[in-house]
Amino acid sequence: MKSRKWSADEKLAIVMEGLKEKRSVADICREHKISQTLYYRWRDKFLEGGKRGLVNGGSDENAYKAEIEKLQKIIGKQAIQIEILKKTEELFGKS
């Protein structure tokens, strides 16, 4: 059987279908031609991601904000250095 690539949206839809419990996981897997093992792997990843999002008020978001702030400072310093080099070149002429 040929391996199929599933988009994140497709995986989410399949996992949500199983979480609603209106149909059995076996039926859902048969319909989408996936193994129950694969379904449960997707479900576990989905639930783990949700759990991480709830821990410490989204600590990943705070880490991203700190990284953005750090990079903005670096960019600011580089912009100043570029301006200094331009002024120096204007004062002393091009070599």
Number of C-alpha atoms within 10 A of each C-alpha: 3 4 5 8 8 9 9 10 9 11 16 15 12 19 22 13 15 20 13 9 9 8 11 13 19 13 12 18 18 12 10 10 10 13 14 15 10 11 19 14 13 17 19 13 11 15 13 12 11 12 11 13 14 11 10 9 10 13 13 13 11 12 11 11 12 12 12 12 12 12 12 12 12 11 12 12 12 12 12 11 12 12 12 12 12 12 12 12 12 10 9 8 9 7 4
